[in-house]
């Protein structure tokens, strides 16, 4: 599995090097080193379920319409599970 890193953290690193040095090779190597040193971002796996819609199926997480039901939402990556039944109290 690939590491996840913050897009903003990478942009901040690139911005910090944008005018600091003239040697492109040194700047590139320094940026790569700094990016590799970024801590990974923790991401909890998403789960959702398909909702029957007029266009086929809609993801409960991102509301994306899909023409067929799959195990994962092709748009947001949520794993599709059966919806939890509400317990009556």
Gaussian input, Z-matrix of N, CA and C with variables (Angstrom, degrees):
# hf/3-21g

backbone

0 1
 N
 C     1     B1
 C     2     B2     1     A1
 N     3     B3     2     A2     1     D1
 C     4     B4     3     A3     2     D2
 C     5     B5     4     A4     3     D3
 N     6     B6     5     A5     4     D4
 C     7     B7     6     A6     5     D5
 C     8     B8     7     A7     6     D6
 N     9     B9     8     A8     7     D7
 C    10    B10     9     A9     8     D8
 C    11    B11    10    A10     9     D9
 N    12    B12    11    A11    10    D10
 C    13    B13    12    A12    11    D11
 C    14    B14    13    A13    12    D12
 N    15    B15    14    A14    13    D13
 C    16    B16    15    A15    14    D14
 C    17    B17    16    A16    15    D15
 N    18    B18    17    A17    16    D16
 C    19    B19    18    A18    17    D17
 C    20    B20    19    A19    18    D18
 N    21    B21    20    A20    19    D19
 C    22    B22    21    A21    20    D20
 C    23    B23    22    A22    21    D21
 N    24    B24    23    A23    22    D22
 C    25    B25    24    A24    23    D23
 C    26    B26    25    A25    24    D24
 N    27    B27    26    A26    25    D25
 C    28    B28    27    A27    26    D26
 C    29    B29    28    A28    27    D27
 N    30    B30    29    A29    28    D28
 C    31    B31    30    A30    29    D29
 C    32    B32    31    A31    30    D30
 N    33    B33    32    A32    31    D31
 C    34    B34    33    A33    32    D32
 C    35    B35    34    A34    33    D33
 N    36    B36    35    A35    34    D34
 C    37    B37    36    A36    35    D35
 C    38    B38    37    A37    36    D36
 N    39    B39    38    A38    37    D37
 C    40    B40    39    A39    38    D38
 C    41    B41    40    A40    39    D39
 N    42    B42    41    A41    40    D40
 C    43    B43    42    A42    41    D41
 C    44    B44    43    A43    42    D42
 N    45    B45    44    A44    43    D43
 C    46    B46    45    A45    44    D44
 C    47    B47    46    A46    45    D45
 N    48    B48    47    A47    46    D46
 C    49    B49    48    A48    47    D47
 C    50    B50    49    A49    48    D48
 N    51    B51    50    A50    49    D49
 C    52    B52    51    A51    50    D50
 C    53    B53    52    A52    51    D51
 N    54    B54    53    A53    52    D52
 C    55    B55    54    A54    53    D53
 C    56    B56    55    A55    54    D54
 N    57    B57    56    A56    55    D55
 C    58    B58    57    A57    56    D56
 C    59    B59    58    A58    57    D57
 N    60    B60    59    A59    58    D58
 C    61    B61    60    A60    59    D59
 C    62    B62    61    A61    60    D60
 N    63    B63    62    A62    61    D61
 C    64    B64    63    A63    62    D62
 C    65    B65    64    A64    63    D63
 N    66    B66    65    A65    64    D64
 C    67    B67    66    A66    65    D65
 C    68    B68    67    A67    66    D66
 N    69    B69    68    A68    67    D67
 C    70    B70    69    A69    68    D68
 C    71    B71    70    A70    69    D69
 N    72    B72    71    A71    70    D70
 C    73    B73    72    A72    71    D71
 C    74    B74    73    A73    72    D72
 N    75    B75    74    A74    73    D73
 C    76    B76    75    A75    74    D74
 C    77    B77    76    A76    75    D75
 N    78    B78    77    A77    76    D76
 C    79    B79    78    A78    77    D77
 C    80    B80    79    A79    78    D78
 N    81    B81    80    A80    79    D79
 C    82    B82    81    A81    80    D80
 C    83    B83    82    A82    81    D81
 N    84    B84    83    A83    82    D82
 C    85    B85    84    A84    83    D83
 C    86    B86    85    A85    84    D84
 N    87    B87    86    A86    85    D85
 C    88    B88    87    A87    86    D86
 C    89    B89    88    A88    87    D87
 N    90    B90    89    A89    88    D88
 C    91    B91    90    A90    89    D89
 C    92    B92    91    A91    90    D90
 N    93    B93    92    A92    91    D91
 C    94    B94    93    A93    92    D92
 C    95    B95    94    A94    93    D93
 N    96    B96    95    A95    94    D94
 C    97    B97    96    A96    95    D95
 C    98    B98    97    A97    96    D96
 N    99    B99    98    A98    97    D97
 C   100   B100    99    A99    98    D98
 C   101   B101   100   A100    99    D99
 N   102   B102   101   A101   100   D100
 C   103   B103   102   A102   101   D101
 C   104   B104   103   A103   102   D102
 N   105   B105   104   A104   103   D103
 C   106   B106   105   A105   104   D104
 C   107   B107   106   A106   105   D105
 N   108   B108   107   A107   106   D106
 C   109   B109   108   A108   107   D107
 C   110   B110   109   A109   108   D108
 N   111   B111   110   A110   109   D109
 C   112   B112   111   A111   110   D110
 C   113   B113   112   A112   111   D111
 N   114   B114   113   A113   112   D112
 C   115   B115   114   A114   113   D113
 C   116   B116   115   A115   114   D114
 N   117   B117   116   A116   115   D115
 C   118   B118   117   A117   116   D116
 C   119   B119   118   A118   117   D117
 N   120   B120   119   A119   118   D118
 C   121   B121   120   A120   119   D119
 C   122   B122   121   A121   120   D120
 N   123   B123   122   A122   121   D121
 C   124   B124   123   A123   122   D122
 C   125   B125   124   A124   123   D123
 N   126   B126   125   A125   124   D124
 C   127   B127   126   A126   125   D125
 C   128   B128   127   A127   126   D126
 N   129   B129   128   A128   127   D127
 C   130   B130   129   A129   128   D128
 C   131   B131   130   A130   129   D129
 N   132   B132   131   A131   130   D130
 C   133   B133   132   A132   131   D131
 C   134   B134   133   A133   132   D132
 N   135   B135   134   A134   133   D133
 C   136   B136   135   A135   134   D134
 C   137   B137   136   A136   135   D135
 N   138   B138   137   A137   136   D136
 C   139   B139   138   A138   137   D137
 C   140   B140   139   A139   138   D138
 N   141   B141   140   A140   139   D139
 C   142   B142   141   A141   140   D140
 C   143   B143   142   A142   141   D141
 N   144   B144   143   A143   142   D142
 C   145   B145   144   A144   143   D143
 C   146   B146   145   A145   144   D144
 N   147   B147   146   A146   145   D145
 C   148   B148   147   A147   146   D146
 C   149   B149   148   A148   147   D147
 N   150   B150   149   A149   148   D148
 C   151   B151   150   A150   149   D149
 C   152   B152   151   A151   150   D150
 N   153   B153   152   A152   151   D151
 C   154   B154   153   A153   152   D152
 C   155   B155   154   A154   153   D153
 N   156   B156   155   A155   154   D154
 C   157   B157   156   A156   155   D155
 C   158   B158   157   A157   156   D156
 N   159   B159   158   A158   157   D157
 C   160   B160   159   A159   158   D158
 C   161   B161   160   A160   159   D159
 N   162   B162   161   A161   160   D160
 C   163   B163   162   A162   161   D161
 C   164   B164   163   A163   162   D162
 N   165   B165   164   A164   163   D163
 C   166   B166   165   A165   164   D164
 C   167   B167   166   A166   165   D165
 N   168   B168   167   A167   166   D166
 C   169   B169   168   A168   167   D167
 C   170   B170   169   A169   168   D168
 N   171   B171   170   A170   169   D169
 C   172   B172   171   A171   170   D170
 C   173   B173   172   A172   171   D171
 N   174   B174   173   A173   172   D172
 C   175   B175   174   A174   173   D173
 C   176   B176   175   A175   174   D174
 N   177   B177   176   A176   175   D175
 C   178   B178   177   A177   176   D176
 C   179   B179   178   A178   177   D177
 N   180   B180   179   A179   178   D178
 C   181   B181   180   A180   179   D179
 C   182   B182   181   A181   180   D180
 N   183   B183   182   A182   181   D181
 C   184   B184   183   A183   182   D182
 C   185   B185   184   A184   183   D183
 N   186   B186   185   A185   184   D184
 C   187   B187   186   A186   185   D185
 C   188   B188   187   A187   186   D186
 N   189   B189   188   A188   187   D187
 C   190   B190   189   A189   188   D188
 C   191   B191   190   A190   189   D189
 N   192   B192   191   A191   190   D190
 C   193   B193   192   A192   191   D191
 C   194   B194   193   A193   192   D192
 N   195   B195   194   A194   193   D193
 C   196   B196   195   A195   194   D194
 C   197   B197   196   A196   195   D195
 N   198   B198   197   A197   196   D196
 C   199   B199   198   A198   197   D197
 C   200   B200   199   A199   198   D198
 N   201   B201   200   A200   199   D199
 C   202   B202   201   A201   200   D200
 C   203   B203   202   A202   201   D201
 N   204   B204   203   A203   202   D202
 C   205   B205   204   A204   203   D203
 C   206   B206   205   A205   204   D204
 N   207   B207   206   A206   205   D205
 C   208   B208   207   A207   206   D206
 C   209   B209   208   A208   207   D207
 N   210   B210   209   A209   208   D208
 C   211   B211   210   A210   209   D209
 C   212   B212   211   A211   210   D210
 N   213   B213   212   A212   211   D211
 C   214   B214   213   A213   212   D212
 C   215   B215   214   A214   213   D213
 N   216   B216   215   A215   214   D214
 C   217   B217   216   A216   215   D215
 C   218   B218   217   A217   216   D216
 N   219   B219   218   A218   217   D217
 C   220   B220   219   A219   218   D218
 C   221   B221   220   A220   219   D219
 N   222   B222   221   A221   220   D220
 C   223   B223   222   A222   221   D221
 C   224   B224   223   A223   222   D222
 N   225   B225   224   A224   223   D223
 C   226   B226   225   A225   224   D224
 C   227   B227   226   A226   225   D225
 N   228   B228   227   A227   226   D226
 C   229   B229   228   A228   227   D227
 C   230   B230   229   A229   228   D228
 N   231   B231   230   A230   229   D229
 C   232   B232   231   A231   230   D230
 C   233   B233   232   A232   231   D231
 N   234   B234   233   A233   232   D232
 C   235   B235   234   A234   233   D233
 C   236   B236   235   A235   234   D234
 N   237   B237   236   A236   235   D235
 C   238   B238   237   A237   236   D236
 C   239   B239   238   A238   237   D237
 N   240   B240   239   A239   238   D238
 C   241   B241   240   A240   239   D239
 C   242   B242   241   A241   240   D240
 N   243   B243   242   A242   241   D241
 C   244   B244   243   A243   242   D242
 C   245   B245   244   A244   243   D243
 N   246   B246   245   A245   244   D244
 C   247   B247   246   A246   245   D245
 C   248   B248   247   A247   246   D246
 N   249   B249   248   A248   247   D247
 C   250   B250   249   A249   248   D248
 C   251   B251   250   A250   249   D249
 N   252   B252   251   A251   250   D250
 C   253   B253   252   A252   251   D251
 C   254   B254   253   A253   252   D252
 N   255   B255   254   A254   253   D253
 C   256   B256   255   A255   254   D254
 C   257   B257   256   A256   255   D255
 N   258   B258   257   A257   256   D256
 C   259   B259   258   A258   257   D257
 C   260   B260   259   A259   258   D258
 N   261   B261   260   A260   259   D259
 C   262   B262   261   A261   260   D260
 C   263   B263   262   A262   261   D261
 N   264   B264   263   A263   262   D262
 C   265   B265   264   A264   263   D263
 C   266   B266   265   A265   264   D264

   B1=1.4515
   B2=1.5218
   B3=1.3025
   B4=1.4605
   B5=1.5183
   B6=1.3387
   B7=1.4583
   B8=1.5242
   B9=1.2995
   B10=1.4559
   B11=1.5167
   B12=1.3357
   B13=1.4564
   B14=1.5184
   B15=1.2888
   B16=1.4585
   B17=1.5212
   B18=1.3225
   B19=1.4563
   B20=1.5300
   B21=1.3304
   B22=1.4610
   B23=1.5217
   B24=1.3218
   B25=1.4658
   B26=1.5284
   B27=1.3252
   B28=1.4670
   B29=1.5321
   B30=1.3263
   B31=1.4665
   B32=1.5243
   B33=1.3230
   B34=1.4666
   B35=1.5253
   B36=1.3383
   B37=1.4662
   B38=1.5240
   B39=1.3256
   B40=1.4689
   B41=1.5243
   B42=1.3276
   B43=1.4607
   B44=1.5279
   B45=1.3182
   B46=1.4688
   B47=1.5291
   B48=1.3344
   B49=1.4618
   B50=1.5262
   B51=1.3040
   B52=1.4629
   B53=1.5279
   B54=1.3128
   B55=1.4723
   B56=1.5231
   B57=1.3276
   B58=1.4613
   B59=1.5249
   B60=1.3362
   B61=1.4678
   B62=1.5156
   B63=1.3316
   B64=1.4515
   B65=1.5268
   B66=1.3279
   B67=1.4549
   B68=1.5334
   B69=1.3246
   B70=1.4577
   B71=1.5330
   B72=1.3223
   B73=1.4665
   B74=1.5241
   B75=1.3238
   B76=1.4631
   B77=1.5255
   B78=1.3267
   B79=1.4622
   B80=1.5211
   B81=1.3256
   B82=1.4635
   B83=1.5207
   B84=1.3094
   B85=1.4654
   B86=1.5275
   B87=1.3259
   B88=1.4692
   B89=1.5276
   B90=1.3480
   B91=1.4647
   B92=1.5284
   B93=1.3279
   B94=1.4705
   B95=1.5190
   B96=1.3095
   B97=1.4710
   B98=1.5223
   B99=1.3343
   B100=1.4627
   B101=1.5306
   B102=1.3241
   B103=1.4687
   B104=1.5254
   B105=1.3257
   B106=1.4662
   B107=1.5310
   B108=1.3283
   B109=1.4640
   B110=1.5317
   B111=1.3443
   B112=1.4700
   B113=1.5234
   B114=1.3307
   B115=1.4635
   B116=1.5275
   B117=1.3321
   B118=1.4634
   B119=1.5202
   B120=1.3206
   B121=1.4589
   B122=1.5196
   B123=1.3111
   B124=1.4593
   B125=1.5162
   B126=1.3144
   B127=1.4552
   B128=1.5159
   B129=1.3134
   B130=1.4528
   B131=1.5257
   B132=1.3233
   B133=1.4580
   B134=1.5276
   B135=1.3248
   B136=1.4622
   B137=1.5174
   B138=1.3056
   B139=1.4558
   B140=1.5174
   B141=1.3039
   B142=1.4521
   B143=1.5122
   B144=1.3062
   B145=1.4642
   B146=1.5203
   B147=1.3188
   B148=1.4563
   B149=1.5124
   B150=1.3144
   B151=1.4588
   B152=1.5241
   B153=1.3204
   B154=1.4625
   B155=1.5270
   B156=1.3323
   B157=1.4658
   B158=1.5188
   B159=1.3073
   B160=1.4670
   B161=1.5294
   B162=1.3323
   B163=1.4714
   B164=1.5173
   B165=1.3145
   B166=1.4618
   B167=1.5146
   B168=1.3339
   B169=1.4655
   B170=1.5122
   B171=1.3385
   B172=1.4560
   B173=1.5276
   B174=1.3403
   B175=1.4608
   B176=1.5244
   B177=1.3309
   B178=1.4607
   B179=1.5257
   B180=1.3360
   B181=1.4655
   B182=1.5288
   B183=1.3307
   B184=1.4719
   B185=1.5278
   B186=1.3279
   B187=1.4762
   B188=1.5284
   B189=1.3371
   B190=1.4533
   B191=1.5166
   B192=1.3242
   B193=1.4613
   B194=1.5206
   B195=1.3133
   B196=1.4583
   B197=1.5233
   B198=1.3083
   B199=1.4590
   B200=1.5199
   B201=1.3205
   B202=1.4643
   B203=1.5146
   B204=1.3185
   B205=1.4621
   B206=1.5269
   B207=1.3236
   B208=1.4595
   B209=1.5281
   B210=1.3316
   B211=1.4681
   B212=1.5274
   B213=1.3398
   B214=1.4611
   B215=1.5191
   B216=1.3058
   B217=1.4666
   B218=1.5274
   B219=1.3250
   B220=1.4635
   B221=1.5290
   B222=1.3292
   B223=1.4572
   B224=1.5327
   B225=1.3347
   B226=1.4761
   B227=1.5247
   B228=1.3258
   B229=1.4605
   B230=1.5147
   B231=1.3298
   B232=1.4704
   B233=1.5245
   B234=1.3321
   B235=1.4565
   B236=1.5286
   B237=1.3096
   B238=1.4589
   B239=1.5248
   B240=1.3273
   B241=1.4574
   B242=1.5178
   B243=1.3075
   B244=1.4622
   B245=1.5213
   B246=1.3287
   B247=1.4675
   B248=1.5266
   B249=1.3167
   B250=1.4582
   B251=1.5318
   B252=1.2845
   B253=1.4588
   B254=1.5185
   B255=1.3108
   B256=1.4734
   B257=1.5148
   B258=1.3118
   B259=1.4646
   B260=1.5222
   B261=1.2855
   B262=1.4648
   B263=1.5235
   B264=1.3369
   B265=1.4474
   B266=1.4615
   A1=109.26
   A2=116.73
   A3=122.36
   A4=110.78
   A5=115.17
   A6=119.86
   A7=109.35
   A8=116.30
   A9=121.79
   A10=107.85
   A11=116.58
   A12=120.84
   A13=108.61
   A14=115.72
   A15=121.77
   A16=110.87
   A17=116.36
   A18=121.66
   A19=109.85
   A20=117.09
   A21=120.37
   A22=111.35
   A23=117.52
   A24=120.02
   A25=110.68
   A26=117.05
   A27=120.46
   A28=110.23
   A29=117.00
   A30=119.86
   A31=111.12
   A32=116.57
   A33=120.03
   A34=111.03
   A35=117.11
   A36=120.61
   A37=109.92
   A38=117.19
   A39=120.70
   A40=110.01
   A41=116.81
   A42=120.98
   A43=110.95
   A44=117.50
   A45=119.84
   A46=112.05
   A47=116.86
   A48=120.62
   A49=113.19
   A50=118.52
   A51=121.70
   A52=114.32
   A53=118.74
   A54=120.07
   A55=111.96
   A56=117.13
   A57=118.28
   A58=114.14
   A59=117.71
   A60=119.15
   A61=110.15
   A62=115.97
   A63=119.69
   A64=112.96
   A65=118.62
   A66=121.84
   A67=109.54
   A68=116.47
   A69=122.26
   A70=111.31
   A71=117.88
   A72=120.09
   A73=111.43
   A74=117.09
   A75=120.13
   A76=110.88
   A77=116.92
   A78=121.23
   A79=109.73
   A80=116.79
   A81=120.72
   A82=110.57
   A83=117.93
   A84=120.82
   A85=111.44
   A86=116.78
   A87=120.03
   A88=111.21
   A89=116.86
   A90=119.74
   A91=110.54
   A92=116.44
   A93=119.55
   A94=110.18
   A95=117.63
   A96=120.95
   A97=111.62
   A98=116.32
   A99=120.01
   A100=111.65
   A101=117.24
   A102=120.41
   A103=110.15
   A104=117.10
   A105=120.25
   A106=112.23
   A107=116.76
   A108=120.79
   A109=112.81
   A110=117.68
   A111=119.72
   A112=110.44
   A113=117.41
   A114=119.07
   A115=110.15
   A116=117.32
   A117=118.70
   A118=110.95
   A119=115.83
   A120=122.45
   A121=107.58
   A122=117.02
   A123=121.25
   A124=109.00
   A125=115.96
   A126=119.71
   A127=108.37
   A128=114.14
   A129=119.76
   A130=108.62
   A131=116.97
   A132=118.31
   A133=110.82
   A134=116.23
   A135=121.82
   A136=109.27
   A137=115.57
   A138=120.28
   A139=107.91
   A140=114.89
   A141=120.93
   A142=108.70
   A143=115.67
   A144=120.15
   A145=108.51
   A146=115.38
   A147=120.64
   A148=109.44
   A149=115.39
   A150=122.65
   A151=106.80
   A152=116.41
   A153=120.76
   A154=108.41
   A155=117.15
   A156=120.83
   A157=109.83
   A158=116.16
   A159=120.65
   A160=112.08
   A161=117.72
   A162=121.72
   A163=112.82
   A164=118.56
   A165=122.52
   A166=109.58
   A167=116.45
   A168=122.23
   A169=109.40
   A170=116.89
   A171=121.95
   A172=108.39
   A173=116.14
   A174=122.07
   A175=109.47
   A176=116.86
   A177=120.70
   A178=112.28
   A179=117.95
   A180=121.41
   A181=112.76
   A182=117.71
   A183=120.24
   A184=113.34
   A185=116.43
   A186=122.63
   A187=113.20
   A188=117.38
   A189=122.30
   A190=109.54
   A191=117.47
   A192=122.33
   A193=109.88
   A194=115.15
   A195=123.12
   A196=107.04
   A197=117.87
   A198=119.65
   A199=113.08
   A200=117.90
   A201=120.64
   A202=109.61
   A203=116.31
   A204=117.85
   A205=109.52
   A206=114.81
   A207=123.05
   A208=108.28
   A209=116.92
   A210=120.76
   A211=113.03
   A212=116.77
   A213=122.77
   A214=108.82
   A215=116.91
   A216=120.50
   A217=108.35
   A218=118.41
   A219=120.18
   A220=113.16
   A221=118.02
   A222=121.15
   A223=112.26
   A224=118.38
   A225=120.52
   A226=113.90
   A227=117.39
   A228=120.55
   A229=115.27
   A230=118.20
   A231=120.08
   A232=110.03
   A233=115.58
   A234=120.90
   A235=107.64
   A236=116.03
   A237=120.41
   A238=110.18
   A239=115.07
   A240=122.46
   A241=107.85
   A242=116.74
   A243=120.49
   A244=108.75
   A245=118.25
   A246=119.40
   A247=110.64
   A248=116.03
   A249=121.35
   A250=109.77
   A251=116.19
   A252=118.90
   A253=107.66
   A254=116.38
   A255=120.70
   A256=108.76
   A257=115.02
   A258=118.20
   A259=109.31
   A260=115.05
   A261=118.80
   A262=108.41
   A263=115.92
   A264=119.39
   A265=115.20
   D1=141.41
   D2=179.74
   D3=-76.35
   D4=150.38
   D5=173.55
   D6=-72.86
   D7=146.61
   D8=173.03
   D9=-104.46
   D10=133.16
   D11=177.04
   D12=-130.94
   D13=161.63
   D14=-178.59
   D15=-75.39
   D16=124.69
   D17=176.88
   D18=-58.78
   D19=-41.41
   D20=-179.27
   D21=-64.78
   D22=-37.19
   D23=178.80
   D24=-63.28
   D25=-40.25
   D26=177.97
   D27=-65.87
   D28=-44.47
   D29=178.63
   D30=-61.06
   D31=-38.00
   D32=178.23
   D33=-63.69
   D34=-40.83
   D35=178.45
   D36=-64.31
   D37=-47.63
   D38=-179.94
   D39=-60.14
   D40=-43.02
   D41=179.88
   D42=-63.00
   D43=-38.17
   D44=-178.50
   D45=-67.06
   D46=-23.24
   D47=179.14
   D48=-97.96
   D49=-4.88
   D50=-169.58
   D51=-56.41
   D52=-36.38
   D53=-178.95
   D54=-130.79
   D55=15.40
   D56=-172.22
   D57=-84.79
   D58=-25.14
   D59=-176.36
   D60=-140.55
   D61=155.91
   D62=-179.00
   D63=-98.44
   D64=-24.78
   D65=-178.61
   D66=-81.77
   D67=108.64
   D68=-174.14
   D69=-61.05
   D70=-40.08
   D71=-178.70
   D72=-63.80
   D73=-43.30
   D74=178.59
   D75=-63.90
   D76=-43.54
   D77=-179.48
   D78=-62.18
   D79=-45.85
   D80=-178.71
   D81=-60.97
   D82=-47.01
   D83=-179.40
   D84=-64.23
   D85=-39.86
   D86=178.46
   D87=-65.64
   D88=-41.14
   D89=178.51
   D90=-64.20
   D91=-43.70
   D92=179.09
   D93=-60.31
   D94=-43.47
   D95=178.61
   D96=-61.24
   D97=-43.77
   D98=179.96
   D99=-66.92
   D100=-38.91
   D101=178.86
   D102=-66.29
   D103=-42.55
   D104=178.52
   D105=-64.51
   D106=-24.37
   D107=179.91
   D108=-82.79
   D109=-9.35
   D110=179.10
   D111=-62.26
   D112=140.79
   D113=177.60
   D114=-72.17
   D115=145.96
   D116=177.61
   D117=-67.49
   D118=149.53
   D119=177.42
   D120=-91.66
   D121=131.66
   D122=176.88
   D123=-81.14
   D124=131.83
   D125=177.05
   D126=-131.47
   D127=121.41
   D128=177.14
   D129=-73.57
   D130=138.58
   D131=178.63
   D132=-64.16
   D133=137.58
   D134=179.17
   D135=-88.93
   D136=143.03
   D137=170.30
   D138=-128.64
   D139=150.58
   D140=178.55
   D141=-153.49
   D142=-167.67
   D143=175.74
   D144=-147.73
   D145=157.50
   D146=178.24
   D147=-81.39
   D148=136.22
   D149=175.90
   D150=-110.41
   D151=128.44
   D152=178.99
   D153=-62.75
   D154=126.65
   D155=179.79
   D156=-133.71
   D157=172.74
   D158=-178.29
   D159=-65.80
   D160=-23.90
   D161=179.21
   D162=-94.33
   D163=0.90
   D164=-177.49
   D165=130.70
   D166=-96.37
   D167=-178.55
   D168=-134.22
   D169=143.93
   D170=178.47
   D171=-122.31
   D172=134.92
   D173=178.47
   D174=-70.84
   D175=131.71
   D176=179.37
   D177=-69.31
   D178=-19.65
   D179=-177.64
   D180=-87.82
   D181=-50.97
   D182=-174.00
   D183=-111.85
   D184=-1.88
   D185=178.46
   D186=64.71
   D187=23.46
   D188=179.43
   D189=-81.09
   D190=136.19
   D191=178.67
   D192=-86.89
   D193=135.96
   D194=179.34
   D195=-129.59
   D196=143.74
   D197=-177.82
   D198=-81.28
   D199=-15.05
   D200=177.15
   D201=-144.50
   D202=155.96
   D203=-178.23
   D204=-87.41
   D205=134.27
   D206=-178.79
   D207=-126.51
   D208=174.10
   D209=-179.87
   D210=-75.47
   D211=-21.37
   D212=-179.97
   D213=-135.74
   D214=149.43
   D215=174.76
   D216=-75.81
   D217=122.84
   D218=179.48
   D219=-66.30
   D220=-17.43
   D221=-177.80
   D222=-88.23
   D223=-51.70
   D224=-175.05
   D225=-109.83
   D226=-9.96
   D227=176.93
   D228=85.02
   D229=4.02
   D230=-179.69
   D231=-64.23
   D232=137.65
   D233=174.63
   D234=-76.44
   D235=129.17
   D236=-177.27
   D237=-87.15
   D238=125.15
   D239=178.34
   D240=-126.88
   D241=167.42
   D242=176.37
   D243=-67.89
   D244=139.01
   D245=178.60
   D246=-63.71
   D247=145.60
   D248=178.07
   D249=-68.31
   D250=133.57
   D251=176.85
   D252=-77.68
   D253=138.79
   D254=178.89
   D255=-75.40
   D256=131.34
   D257=177.05
   D258=-84.19
   D259=135.45
   D260=179.98
   D261=-90.39
   D262=130.23
   D263=-175.08
   D264=-107.09

